[in-house]
Amino acid sequence: GQQLNQSPQSMFIQEGEDVSMNCTSSSIFNTWLWYKQDPGEGPVLLIALYKAGELTSNGRLTAQFGITRKDSFLNISASIPSDVGIYFCAGQLDDKIIFGKGTRLHILP
Amino acid sequence: ETGVTQTPRHLVMGMTNKKSLKCEQHLGHNAMYWYKQSAKKPLELMFVYNFKEQTENNSVPSRFSPECPNSSHLFLHLHTLQPEDSALYLCASSQSGTGGYYGYTFGSGTRLTVV
């Protein structure tokens, strides 16, 4: 079946550092989505990407839809304590959304 | 209220109990979903409803019984659960016919503990 490989699984960074995470798949997707899940809450949509090569920003977040339509990355610049949480990538195809396993972001004081 | 609301937020139940989880969305969506999120596991899709009709059941044990009385409400009825069923249960909705093209909107989840 379709699978998304999300990496890294977890990250420990210092406040103020930039963060990069990515997702790859053997399948081509129509849409790439990035979600963030705060502790004890449901995932919240951060960025949606609809076109191969598209680069979209949302504040300190930047995400790109890979040219091959099989991958996407998310960058967070100048991390702050509230960036802590789990980041999920998701690909949409054939009336389904497939989720990655998540990247758990920890920020050291 | 707006968005997707799930109640209760926390639930502790014994293995012989019967309880229900409720999900309500005020977004005008017609597709609703139940997901299970266990520690250190990916999101597991359980059920999908489109226009109140169940369109997907991902081999979920019969001790989980969904109900969708209308496009705004979704329930998950629980009975004789096992400790391994303890997890965060997430409800989501989307505009039917888009296949999630614009993403799903999630509720805050119900943290279920089976003792």
Interface residues (C-beta under 8 A of the other chain):
Chain A: N30 T31 L33 Y35 G40 E41 G42 P43 V44 L45 A48 Y50 F88 A90 Q92 D94 D95 K96 I97 F99 G100 K101 G102
Chain B: V4 Q6 K41 P42 L43 L90 A92 G99 G100 Y101 Y102 G103 Y104 T105 F106 G107 S108 G109 R111
